[in-house]
Amino acid sequence: MNQNYNEEKIQIIVTGGTIDSYYDIDACTTLCHQQTAIPEFITKFAQIPDCEFELTEICMKDSRKINHQDLEKISTAISLSNCNRHIITHGTFTLFDNARRLQTLLAHNHQQVVIFTGAMWPLVGFSPNDAGFNLGSAFIAARLAQPGIYVAFNGKLYQPDDLEGLH
Ligand SMILES: NC(=O)C[C@H](N)C(=O)O
């Protein structure tokens, strides 16, 4: 495990979800982008330089399709990173479930700050939307929270056991 953490840098782990989706007119629903829209948004609109974040793409899936292997990849990505602050963008359907499942995969005494977030509307192409708001709150939480796993949503910071889910 890497103990020389870069305190300034945040690892952004993307998994898909509506936050990272577009509206597909043929399917009449939102579908995940092929390539994440998160880094461009935070560089352009939050003016966060790329030296302050590291991007790890695990998958681009609706959260109902996230499986145990994906969660293991997330856990490994956290352990191998030299960041100890992480934001996981994730679909809302299984966001709390997977926050609880990740808790069982990370080492018991981990020193990581892990913030799950997502949105009910896509980050790009929908205005106004809740995505930038939730993402911004996840950044502040990642910078200020004590080690642990949390969910930043609707202006609140939850523990994984606080809610069953968001729907
Ligand atoms: N709002 C959402 O993110 C729902 C979604 N499609 C999901 O991946 O769970």
Ligand as a Chemical Component Dictionary entry (heavy atoms), coordinates in Angstrom:
data_LIG
# 
_chem_comp.id                   LIG 
_chem_comp.type                 NON-POLYMER 
_chem_comp.pdbx_formal_charge   0 
_chem_comp.three_letter_code    LIG 
# 
loop_
_chem_comp_atom.comp_id 
_chem_comp_atom.atom_id 
_chem_comp_atom.alt_atom_id 
_chem_comp_atom.type_symbol 
_chem_comp_atom.charge 
_chem_comp_atom.model_Cartn_x 
_chem_comp_atom.model_Cartn_y 
_chem_comp_atom.model_Cartn_z 
_chem_comp_atom.pdbx_ordinal 
LIG N1 N1 N 0 -30.029 8.560 -11.741 1 
LIG C1 C1 C 0 -29.307 7.495 -12.070 2 
LIG O1 O1 O 0 -28.107 7.494 -12.051 3 
LIG C2 C2 C 0 -30.078 6.274 -12.452 4 
LIG C3 C3 C 0 -29.197 5.520 -13.341 5 
LIG N2 N2 N 0 -29.539 5.247 -14.615 6 
LIG C4 C4 C 0 -28.249 4.562 -12.628 7 
LIG O2 O2 O 0 -27.245 4.236 -13.207 8 
LIG O3 O3 O 0 -28.491 4.139 -11.523 9 
# 
loop_
_chem_comp_bond.comp_id 
_chem_comp_bond.atom_id_1 
_chem_comp_bond.atom_id_2 
_chem_comp_bond.value_order 
_chem_comp_bond.pdbx_ordinal 
LIG N1 C1 SING 1 
LIG C1 O1 DOUB 2 
LIG C1 C2 SING 3 
LIG C2 C3 SING 4 
LIG C3 N2 SING 5 
LIG C3 C4 SING 6 
LIG C4 O2 DOUB 7 
LIG C4 O3 SING 8 
# 
